[in-house]
């Protein structure tokens, strides 16, 4: 929620995840199940004290952990599954292309975990739904970029042309912030950084007009000659044939103001201390997985290992600002 985030931000999007925008990977429509090499009911504790689940326990052979992601074809997920297998954990990846689906599926119990969105996207969902979800681990922040097939810099973009942005609330606000920092639009005085909408654009003092579209359509809109540029969530950059390095503008993922755009692992609050889920977060932060994640992001991901308590504070702050 690059996806991200994903602003935009499933939505992600993040961001990405995003999202949302959110997480960083290409999309695939196939579900994926993984099976540990051993079918023993339980394994002995590993060096960290973790004990693999039994066959019928959550994460066991007969009860895999279902994880909702955007871009399951990304190489980091293959490595993640392999390492989960080696720890005796069975998982079932459920791939989504729509940022709006994984959170409700997690709330209903159809998913055990999701990892596709940034904190701001989650905050918006919680404010609107009243659901009880919480971040249990961090992955990375993905910069949100402006891309063009016609121009190589924002200075070249003509006055009065159109730029597409993700239409989901949080990614939309983030996208507008990116466009303002790039000098393409001006937001009205007093506009909140996390709540900006197209109605907040000072059109008389802006270089371009903005057109909100679905997050997975912004990159495709670049094939329309009437579209000068698009703000594209990281999840969709590669699948659109774009290179992350070709962004003509982007936000700064290292700034403190980027905390709401940290992509996170999410569970029901009641499950936040589940040792199997926390082990999966640990695996996702291993060097091998993060190496593949970095490669899949085109080297743009800024890795984050903030604690669940820190992530919860960022979430609380974002929820408050959105209200």
VOPAGU-2260 file (C-alpha; in pm, 1 decimal, decimal comma):
REM VOPAGU-2260
SITE   aa  ch    i         X         Y         Z
SITE  UNK   A    0       0,0       0,0       0,0
SITE  UNK   A    1     383,1       0,2    -274,7
SITE  UNK   A    2     154,0     -93,9    -286,0
SITE  UNK   A    3     110,0     130,8    -107,0
SITE  UNK   A    4     140,5     313,7     -70,8
SITE  UNK   A    5      73,6     293,0     -45,4
SITE  UNK   A    6     -76,5     865,8       8,7
SITE  UNK   A    7     -76,7     631,9    -232,1
SITE  UNK   A    8    -185,2     481,4    -112,7
SITE  UNK   A    9    -446,3      14,6     -63,0
SITE  UNK   A   10    -486,0     283,3     -18,2
SITE  UNK   A   11    -115,6     127,9     -23,0
SITE  UNK   A   12     -63,7     140,3     -94,1
SITE  UNK   A   13      99,8     170,5     -38,0
SITE  UNK   A   14     168,0     289,2      74,7
SITE  UNK   A   15     218,6     121,5     -71,2
SITE  UNK   A   16     265,5    -164,6      18,3
SITE  UNK   A   17     242,4     -11,4    -151,9
SITE  UNK   A   18      18,2      73,2     -70,7
SITE  UNK   A   19    -163,0      64,5     -92,7
SITE  UNK   A   20      49,8     181,5    -150,0
SITE  UNK   A   21     208,6      33,9     -69,7
SITE  UNK   A   22     452,8    -298,5    -100,7
SITE  UNK   A   23     706,5    -347,0    -381,7
SITE  UNK   A   24     646,6    -619,0    -637,6
SITE  UNK   A   25     481,4    -716,5    -962,6
SITE  UNK   A   26     132,3    -862,9    -958,9
SITE  UNK   A   27      25,8   -1221,6   -1018,2
SITE  UNK   A   28    -319,5   -1375,2   -1015,4
SITE  UNK   A   29    -223,4   -1718,0    -881,3
SITE  UNK   A   30    -244,4   -1826,5    -518,1
SITE  UNK   A   31      60,2   -2000,1    -377,2
SITE  UNK   A   32      87,8   -2265,0    -108,2
SITE  UNK   A   33     412,0   -2374,4      51,8
SITE  UNK   A   34     490,6   -2698,7     225,6
SITE  UNK   A   35     776,8   -2753,1     469,2
SITE  UNK   A   36    1001,7   -3039,5     375,9
SITE  UNK   A   37     921,2   -3231,8     691,6
SITE  UNK   A   38     574,3   -3358,3     782,4
SITE  UNK   A   39     658,4   -3409,7    1148,7
SITE  UNK   A   40     385,2   -3290,2    1381,7
SITE  UNK   A   41     625,7   -3057,1    1558,5
SITE  UNK   A   42     991,1   -2968,2    1545,1
SITE  UNK   A   43    1236,6   -2896,5    1821,4
SITE  UNK   A   44    1295,6   -2537,5    1920,8
SITE  UNK   A   45    1535,1   -2342,1    1700,7
SITE  UNK   A   46    1815,4   -2117,3    1824,4
SITE  UNK   A   47    1569,4   -1836,0    1898,8
SITE  UNK   A   48    1344,8   -2064,5    2102,8
SITE  UNK   A   49    1074,3   -2090,0    1839,1
SITE  UNK   A   50     902,7   -2427,2    1811,1
SITE  UNK   A   51     740,2   -2522,6    1482,4
SITE  UNK   A   52     361,9   -2575,6    1500,8
SITE  UNK   A   53     202,6   -2916,4    1500,8
SITE  UNK   A   54       0,2   -3038,6    1203,7
SITE  UNK   A   55    -330,4   -2892,7    1324,0
SITE  UNK   A   56    -185,8   -2581,3    1489,1
SITE  UNK   A   57    -191,1   -2250,7    1303,2
SITE  UNK   A   58      97,9   -2271,3    1060,8
SITE  UNK   A   59      93,9   -2650,9    1063,0
SITE  UNK   A   60      43,4   -2882,2     765,3
SITE  UNK   A   61    -333,3   -2894,7     806,6
SITE  UNK   A   62    -376,0   -2528,4     905,3
SITE  UNK   A   63    -147,1   -2300,2     700,1
SITE  UNK   A   64    -111,2   -1929,3     768,1
SITE  UNK   A   65    -299,6   -1742,5     495,6
SITE  UNK   A   66    -129,0   -1417,9     395,3
SITE  UNK   A   67    -276,6   -1152,3     168,4
SITE  UNK   A   68     -20,4    -973,3     -48,9
SITE  UNK   A   69      -2,3    -760,9    -361,9
SITE  UNK   A   70     256,1    -895,5    -603,6
SITE  UNK   A   71     311,2   -1255,7    -490,9
SITE  UNK   A   72     536,7   -1316,5    -790,6
SITE  UNK   A   73     807,8   -1096,6    -638,5
SITE  UNK   A   74    1128,0   -1290,4    -567,1
SITE  UNK   A   75    1124,0   -1189,9    -200,7
SITE  UNK   A   76     811,6   -1402,5    -153,1
SITE  UNK   A   77     977,5   -1711,6    -297,9
SITE  UNK   A   78    1267,4   -1668,3     -57,9
SITE  UNK   A   79    1026,9   -1596,6     226,7
SITE  UNK   A   80     834,6   -1920,1     160,4
SITE  UNK   A   81    1155,4   -2122,5     147,7
SITE  UNK   A   82    1272,7   -1988,8     483,3
SITE  UNK   A   83     927,2   -2037,1     636,2
SITE  UNK   A   84     942,4   -2398,1     520,6
SITE  UNK   A   85    1279,8   -2442,3     685,4
SITE  UNK   A   86    1127,8   -2315,7    1010,2
SITE  UNK   A   87     847,0   -2571,5     982,5
SITE  UNK   A   88     574,8   -2320,1     895,5
SITE  UNK   A   89     319,7   -2382,8     621,1
SITE  UNK   A   90     187,3   -2070,7     448,6
SITE  UNK   A   91     -65,0   -1992,9     176,6
SITE  UNK   A   92      -9,6   -1668,7     -15,5
SITE  UNK   A   93    -323,9   -1503,1    -151,1
SITE  UNK   A   94    -244,5   -1251,9    -424,1
SITE  UNK   A   95    -457,0    -939,9    -470,8
SITE  UNK   A   96    -453,7    -665,1    -731,9
SITE  UNK   A   97    -710,2    -449,8    -548,9
SITE  UNK   A   98    -586,5    -275,4    -234,9
SITE  UNK   A   99    -938,3    -260,4     -94,6
SITE  UNK   A  100    -975,3    -636,4     -39,3
SITE  UNK   A  101    -705,6    -767,6     200,3
SITE  UNK   A  102    -805,8    -569,6     510,1
SITE  UNK   A  103   -1171,1    -679,4     505,9
SITE  UNK   A  104   -1053,6   -1036,0     441,4
SITE  UNK   A  105    -824,2   -1014,1     744,9
SITE  UNK   A  106   -1101,6    -865,7     955,7
SITE  UNK   A  107   -1339,2   -1147,4     859,3
SITE  UNK   A  108   -1078,8   -1418,4     922,2
SITE  UNK   A  109   -1043,5   -1524,1     558,5
SITE  UNK   A  110    -681,1   -1411,0     593,8
SITE  UNK   A  111    -461,0   -1451,1     899,4
SITE  UNK   A  112    -215,8   -1178,5     799,0
SITE  UNK   A  113    -166,2    -926,5     526,2
SITE  UNK   A  114     141,3    -745,2     403,0
SITE  UNK   A  115      70,2    -495,0     128,3
SITE  UNK   A  116      -6,0    -156,8     285,6
SITE  UNK   A  117     148,1     131,9     465,4
SITE  UNK   A  118      36,6     264,6     803,1
SITE  UNK   A  119    -167,1     551,2     663,2
SITE  UNK   A  120    -375,6     319,5     446,6
SITE  UNK   A  121    -440,9      99,5     749,7
SITE  UNK   A  122    -537,1     404,8     957,6
SITE  UNK   A  123    -793,9     510,8     700,4
SITE  UNK   A  124    -943,2     161,4     688,0
SITE  UNK   A  125    -967,2     139,9    1067,1
SITE  UNK   A  126   -1126,9     483,4    1095,6
SITE  UNK   A  127   -1387,1     396,6     833,8
SITE  UNK   A  128   -1458,7      36,6     935,3
SITE  UNK   A  129   -1408,3      25,1    1310,2
SITE  UNK   A  130   -1216,4    -300,0    1260,2
SITE  UNK   A  131    -959,5    -420,9    1512,6
SITE  UNK   A  132    -635,4    -476,4    1321,1
SITE  UNK   A  133    -281,3    -386,8    1423,2
SITE  UNK   A  134      69,7    -372,7    1273,9
SITE  UNK   A  135     300,6    -646,0    1404,4
SITE  UNK   A  136     611,5    -574,7    1197,8
SITE  UNK   A  137     764,4    -342,9     940,1
SITE  UNK   A  138     913,0    -403,6     598,1
SITE  UNK   A  139    1013,1     -88,1     412,5
SITE  UNK   A  140     918,0     254,7     287,4
SITE  UNK   A  141     891,2     286,2     -89,0
SITE  UNK   A  142     923,7     630,5    -245,0
SITE  UNK   A  143     621,8     739,5    -444,5
SITE  UNK   A  144     732,4     845,6    -790,3
SITE  UNK   A  145     614,4    1054,2   -1083,8
SITE  UNK   A  146     668,4     886,0   -1422,6
SITE  UNK   A  147     631,8    1001,9   -1780,2
SITE  UNK   A  148     675,5     848,1   -2124,4
SITE  UNK   A  149     691,4    1188,8   -2291,3
SITE  UNK   A  150     909,3    1402,5   -2065,8
SITE  UNK   A  151    1236,6    1348,5   -1883,4
SITE  UNK   A  152    1188,2    1613,5   -1615,0
SITE  UNK   A  153     903,2    1795,5   -1447,2
SITE  UNK   A  154    1031,2    2121,0   -1598,4
SITE  UNK   A  155     944,4    1988,0   -1945,3
SITE  UNK   A  156     580,8    1918,5   -1860,7
SITE  UNK   A  157     367,1    2183,9   -2034,2
SITE  UNK   A  158     129,8    2417,4   -1856,0
SITE  UNK   A  159    -227,9    2288,8   -1841,3
SITE  UNK   A  160    -152,0    1922,2   -1910,2
SITE  UNK   A  161    -293,2    1633,9   -1711,7
SITE  UNK   A  162    -131,6    1411,5   -1448,7
SITE  UNK   A  163    -302,6    1098,6   -1314,8
SITE  UNK   A  164    -288,1    1004,1    -946,9
SITE  UNK   A  165    -421,5     707,8    -744,6
SITE  UNK   A  166    -780,8     764,7    -637,9
SITE  UNK   A  167    -768,7     588,5    -298,6
SITE  UNK   A  168    -773,3     837,7     -15,0
SITE  UNK   A  169    -433,3     798,0     146,8
SITE  UNK   A  170    -227,7     740,4    -167,9
SITE  UNK   A  171    -413,0    1032,4    -325,1
SITE  UNK   A  172    -302,4    1271,3     -52,5
SITE  UNK   A  173      54,5    1146,1     -70,1
SITE  UNK   A  174      54,1    1182,4    -449,1
SITE  UNK   A  175     -65,6    1540,3    -426,4
SITE  UNK   A  176     217,4    1612,3    -184,0
SITE  UNK   A  177     466,8    1469,6    -432,1
SITE  UNK   A  178     326,4    1685,4    -711,7
SITE  UNK   A  179     341,3    1995,3    -493,9
SITE  UNK   A  180     702,7    1931,1    -397,0
SITE  UNK   A  181     781,6    1886,0    -767,4
SITE  UNK   A  182     631,8    2226,0    -847,1
SITE  UNK   A  183     349,6    2085,7   -1058,9
SITE  UNK   A  184      60,0    2187,5    -833,4
SITE  UNK   A  185      -7,5    2414,6    -539,4
SITE  UNK   A  186    -231,8    2306,0    -254,0
SITE  UNK   A  187    -455,3    2556,0     -81,7
SITE  UNK   A  188    -326,3    2700,7     244,6
SITE  UNK   A  189    -413,9    2488,1     546,7
SITE  UNK   A  190    -444,6    2160,9     355,1
SITE  UNK   A  191    -342,5    1862,5     569,8
SITE  UNK   A  192     -58,2    1650,4     433,8
SITE  UNK   A  193    -245,4    1327,4     505,4
SITE  UNK   A  194    -590,0    1445,8     401,9
SITE  UNK   A  195    -539,5    1638,2      76,4
SITE  UNK   A  196    -787,3    1576,5    -207,0
SITE  UNK   A  197    -809,3    1709,6    -564,1
SITE  UNK   A  198   -1052,8    1973,0    -432,5
SITE  UNK   A  199    -763,8    2114,9    -228,5
SITE  UNK   A  200    -560,9    2195,5    -540,9
SITE  UNK   A  201    -524,2    2568,0    -609,3
SITE  UNK   A  202    -593,1    2532,3    -980,9
SITE  UNK   A  203    -521,7    2896,2   -1063,8
SITE  UNK   A  204    -166,7    2861,4    -932,8
SITE  UNK   A  205     -95,3    2505,7   -1050,6
SITE  UNK   A  206      93,9    2401,1   -1361,3
SITE  UNK   A  207    -108,9    2082,7   -1427,4
SITE  UNK   A  208    -451,3    1937,9   -1359,9
SITE  UNK   A  209    -490,2    1610,3   -1172,5
SITE  UNK   A  210    -709,5    1314,9   -1266,4
SITE  UNK   A  211    -770,4    1046,2   -1000,6
SITE  UNK   A  212    -788,6     688,7   -1134,2
SITE  UNK   A  213    -758,0     343,5    -977,8
SITE  UNK   A  214    -406,2     285,4    -846,1
SITE  UNK   A  215    -345,1      -1,8   -1087,1
SITE  UNK   A  216    -438,8     221,7   -1381,1
SITE  UNK   A  217    -205,1     517,3   -1329,2
SITE  UNK   A  218      87,6     355,0   -1510,6
SITE  UNK   A  219    -137,0     237,3   -1794,2
SITE  UNK   A  220    -268,3     590,0   -1837,5
SITE  UNK   A  221      76,4     692,1   -1963,6
SITE  UNK   A  222      -9,5     529,8   -2297,5
SITE  UNK   A  223    -263,9     809,1   -2345,8
SITE  UNK   A  224     -88,7    1099,7   -2515,4
SITE  UNK   A  225    -312,1    1342,8   -2328,2
SITE  UNK   A  226    -153,8    1228,9   -1999,2
SITE  UNK   A  227     176,2    1404,9   -1938,7
SITE  UNK   A  228     273,2    1206,5   -1629,1
SITE  UNK   A  229     140,4     973,7   -1361,1
SITE  UNK   A  230     206,5     906,7    -995,4
SITE  UNK   A  231     260,2     530,6    -981,9
SITE  UNK   A  232     262,5     310,1    -672,9
SITE  UNK   A  233     571,1      92,6    -642,5
SITE  UNK   A  234     360,1    -223,8    -679,1
SITE  UNK   A  235     279,1    -135,7   -1038,5
SITE  UNK   A  236     605,3      14,7   -1164,3
SITE  UNK   A  237     771,9    -304,5   -1286,9
SITE  UNK   A  238     461,6    -467,1   -1432,9
SITE  UNK   A  239     404,5    -151,6   -1638,2
SITE  UNK   A  240     748,9    -182,1   -1793,5
SITE  UNK   A  241     882,9     115,9   -1602,7
SITE  UNK   A  242    1211,2     142,4   -1415,7
SITE  UNK   A  243    1204,7     283,0   -1062,5
SITE  UNK   A  244    1514,9     481,7   -1150,3
SITE  UNK   A  245    1324,9     659,9   -1427,8
SITE  UNK   A  246    1098,8     853,9   -1189,6
SITE  UNK   A  247    1120,0    1224,5   -1269,9
SITE  UNK   A  248    1020,6    1316,9    -912,0
SITE  UNK   A  249     953,4    1136,2    -585,4
SITE  UNK   A  250     915,5    1194,9    -213,1
SITE  UNK   A  251    1185,7    1137,1      47,7
SITE  UNK   A  252    1137,6     801,0     222,2
SITE  UNK   A  253    1400,2     880,0     486,5
SITE  UNK   A  254    1222,3    1183,8     631,1
SITE  UNK   A  255    1034,8    1158,2     961,7
SITE  UNK   A  256     724,7    1268,9     772,6
SITE  UNK   A  257     740,6     933,5     591,1
SITE  UNK   A  258     653,5     730,8     903,6
SITE  UNK   A  259     289,5     696,5     791,0
SITE  UNK   A  260     416,8     531,0     474,6
SITE  UNK   A  261     601,5     244,5     640,9
SITE  UNK   A  262     472,4     -81,0     493,2
SITE  UNK   A  263     362,7    -323,0     763,1
SITE  UNK   A  264     255,2    -674,9     849,6
SITE  UNK   A  265    -100,1    -667,1     985,6
SITE  UNK   A  266    -299,3    -910,8    1197,8
SITE  UNK   A  267    -607,6    -898,4    1413,3
SITE  UNK   A  268    -518,7    -726,5    1739,3
SITE  UNK   A  269    -608,2   -1043,8    1928,2
SITE  UNK   A  270    -336,8   -1227,8    1733,2
SITE  UNK   A  271     -57,2    -970,3    1763,6
SITE  UNK   A  272     150,2   -1190,8    1996,9
SITE  UNK   A  273     103,9   -1514,5    1802,0
SITE  UNK   A  274     455,3   -1666,9    1796,9
SITE  UNK   A  275     410,6   -1813,4    1446,9
SITE  UNK   A  276     310,6   -1475,4    1305,3
SITE  UNK   A  277     599,7   -1300,7    1479,8
SITE  UNK   A  278     837,0   -1566,7    1345,4
SITE  UNK   A  279     712,9   -1489,9     994,1
SITE  UNK   A  280     786,3   -1120,2    1051,7
SITE  UNK   A  281    1134,6   -1215,7    1167,6
SITE  UNK   A  282    1185,5   -1423,0     852,9
SITE  UNK   A  283    1066,5   -1133,4     636,4
SITE  UNK   A  284    1337,0    -915,9     792,2
SITE  UNK   A  285    1614,5   -1166,7     724,5
SITE  UNK   A  286    1903,5   -1065,5     501,0
SITE  UNK   A  287    1805,1   -1302,7     219,4
SITE  UNK   A  288    1445,8   -1181,3     197,5
SITE  UNK   A  289    1543,0    -816,1     223,3
SITE  UNK   A  290    1805,9    -858,1     -48,3
SITE  UNK   A  291    1536,9    -981,6    -287,2
SITE  UNK   A  292    1294,2    -713,9    -174,0
SITE  UNK   A  293    1554,4    -447,1    -248,6
SITE  UNK   A  294    1624,7    -594,0    -590,6
SITE  UNK   A  295    1254,0    -612,1    -669,9
SITE  UNK   A  296    1209,0    -246,1    -576,2
SITE  UNK   A  297    1483,3    -138,2    -813,1
SITE  UNK   A  298    1697,4     -47,9    -514,1
SITE  UNK   A  299    1450,1     216,0    -395,3
SITE  UNK   A  300    1318,4      48,1     -77,6
SITE  UNK   A  301    1430,8     193,1     253,4
SITE  UNK   A  302    1427,9     -97,5     499,5
SITE  UNK   A  303    1252,4     -43,1     832,7
SITE  UNK   A  304    1275,5    -250,4    1151,7
SITE  UNK   A  305    1073,7     -34,4    1390,3
SITE  UNK   A  306     910,0    -225,4    1675,7
SITE  UNK   A  307     538,6    -308,0    1687,8
SITE  UNK   A  308     501,7     -51,5    1967,7
SITE  UNK   A  309     654,6     220,6    1749,6
SITE  UNK   A  310     438,6     119,6    1454,8
SITE  UNK   A  311     128,0     129,2    1672,6
SITE  UNK   A  312     216,2     484,3    1780,1
SITE  UNK   A  313     255,2     593,8    1417,9
SITE  UNK   A  314     -81,7     431,1    1347,6
SITE  UNK   A  315    -249,5     606,5    1639,6
SITE  UNK   A  316    -108,5     941,5    1525,3
SITE  UNK   A  317    -227,8     883,3    1168,2
SITE  UNK   A  318    -576,4     779,1    1280,5
SITE  UNK   A  319    -599,3    1097,2    1486,8
SITE  UNK   A  320    -487,3    1320,4    1199,5
SITE  UNK   A  321    -736,5    1162,9     960,1
SITE  UNK   A  322   -1033,2    1219,6    1192,6
